[in-house]
Amino acid sequence: METTYKSKIDIGLMFPIFIIIFGVGVFIAFLSVWIGLVIISLLLTFIIHMILTTYYIIDGKSLRIKSGIFVNKLVPIDTIHKITETDSLESSPANSLDRLELRYNKFERIIISPKDKINFIKKLTELNTEIEVRLKNEKPE
């Protein structure tokens, strides 16, 4: 059975981006550079599309990480060996700073931000009991 988890959207992360784009757009409009305004509008549309199409699908034995037109990654759940909470600013398919770092295969990792983090982790650990989970509010054993 397929379960979809939307990415959490952090207004504190998105607000500065939109303010900068809006400011540049106003400045370009003030200068009457209409092609620049079209480019800013396209950029804004692209960013909104990325935000709205970032999600994670657990389907049987795989995790699909989708974000816009650029990220469509398939991670076999049996290769995931560690999930850690992180607030890394690294570019990733995550719309929030409330993030999870998934380590899989031998050296690969990806950072995501599911809105329902607890149920997301629970579902993954049900499918792969070998996953080590490290949450910030939990003390290591």
GIJO-V184905 format. One record per residue. N is the residue number from 0. SS is DSSP state (hx for helix, st for strand, lp for the rest). PHI is phi as a letter, one per 30 degrees, with the letter a starting at -180 (NA if undefined). NEAR is the number of other ideal C-beta (glycine too) atoms within 10 Angstrom. Layout:
N|SS|PHI|NEAR + N|SS|PHI|NEAR
//
This chain:
0|lp|NA|5 + 1|st|d|8 + 2|st|b|12 + 3|st|c|12 + 4|st|c|19 + 5|st|d|15 + 6|st|d|24 + 7|lp|d|19 + 8|lp|c|15 + 9|lp|c|15 + 10|hx|e|9 + 11|hx|d|8 + 12|hx|d|17 + 13|hx|d|15 + 14|hx|e|10 + 15|hx|d|9 + 16|hx|d|12 + 17|hx|d|13 + 18|hx|d|10 + 19|hx|d|10 + 20|hx|d|15 + 21|hx|d|12 + 22|hx|d|10 + 23|hx|d|15 + 24|hx|d|17 + 25|hx|d|12 + 26|hx|d|13 + 27|hx|d|17 + 28|hx|d|13 + 29|hx|d|8 + 30|lp|d|10 + 31|lp|h|8 + 32|lp|c|13 + 33|hx|d|10 + 34|hx|d|8 + 35|hx|d|15 + 36|hx|d|17 + 37|hx|d|11 + 38|hx|d|14 + 39|hx|d|19 + 40|hx|d|12 + 41|hx|d|10 + 42|hx|d|13 + 43|hx|d|15 + 44|hx|d|10 + 45|hx|d|12 + 46|hx|d|15 + 47|hx|d|12 + 48|hx|e|13 + 49|hx|d|17 + 50|hx|d|16 + 51|hx|d|13 + 52|lp|c|15 + 53|st|c|24 + 54|st|a|17 + 55|st|b|27 + 56|st|c|14 + 57|st|c|20 + 58|st|b|13 + 59|lp|i|9 + 60|lp|c|11 + 61|st|b|14 + 62|st|c|26 + 63|st|c|16 + 64|st|c|21 + 65|st|b|18 + 66|st|a|21 + 67|lp|i|15 + 68|lp|c|10 + 69|lp|c|8 + 70|st|c|16 + 71|st|b|11 + 72|st|c|14 + 73|st|c|11 + 74|st|c|19 + 75|st|d|12 + 76|hx|d|20 + 77|hx|d|13 + 78|hx|c|16 + 79|st|d|23 + 80|st|b|14 + 81|st|a|14 + 82|st|b|22 + 83|st|b|17 + 84|st|d|16 + 85|st|b|19 + 86|lp|b|10 + 87|lp|e|12 + 88|lp|c|10 + 89|lp|e|11 + 90|lp|d|7 + 91|lp|a|19 + 92|lp|d|22 + 93|lp|b|27 + 94|lp|c|23 + 95|lp|b|20 + 96|lp|d|14 + 97|lp|d|16 + 98|st|c|24 + 99|st|b|22 + 100|st|c|18 + 101|st|c|24 + 102|st|c|17 + 103|st|b|20 + 104|lp|h|11 + 105|lp|d|7 + 106|lp|b|6 + 107|st|d|12 + 108|st|a|15 + 109|st|b|20 + 110|st|c|19 + 111|st|b|28 + 112|lp|b|25 + 113|st|d|25 + 114|lp|d|16 + 115|lp|c|13 + 116|hx|d|19 + 117|hx|d|9 + 118|hx|d|12 + 119|hx|d|20 + 120|hx|d|18 + 121|hx|e|12 + 122|hx|d|16 + 123|hx|d|21 + 124|hx|d|16 + 125|hx|d|11 + 126|hx|d|16 + 127|lp|b|16 + 128|lp|d|6 + 129|lp|d|9 + 130|lp|d|19 + 131|st|d|12 + 132|st|c|14 + 133|st|b|13 + 134|lp|c|13 + 135|lp|d|8 + 136|lp|d|5 + 137|lp|c|9 + 138|lp|d|5 + 139|lp|d|5 + 140|lp|d|3
//
